[in-house]
């Protein structure tokens, strides 16, 4: 029987904690539901450079999904989110807030700024995949 080819999904993770990046990569690679390519940047400024393919990111792939931590240095996640949702070339990329914050205010601000979902850390693979199942169904 022929092996089924998994859909490749490019993920941009905007996260300043290297351990969270490692954990997320491991969880996604173990899922077996898709071929996740996870690129990561440490803050919103680098995230914008990645998305605009400048400042060393000229060969960066267009992400299918952005995982965004709320508490970032240099450019807060809400400001980053507002900038990409105003950009016609970027506004349709799904953005998932991935955070430890259970604050109702953070959840509401995320909705107001058009985040597609809000997932609490530590990352639960089952919840993550169910949140995005509608985006990647065959």
Order of alpha helices (4+ residues) and beta strands (2+ residues): beta-alpha-beta-alpha-beta-alpha-beta-alpha-beta-alpha
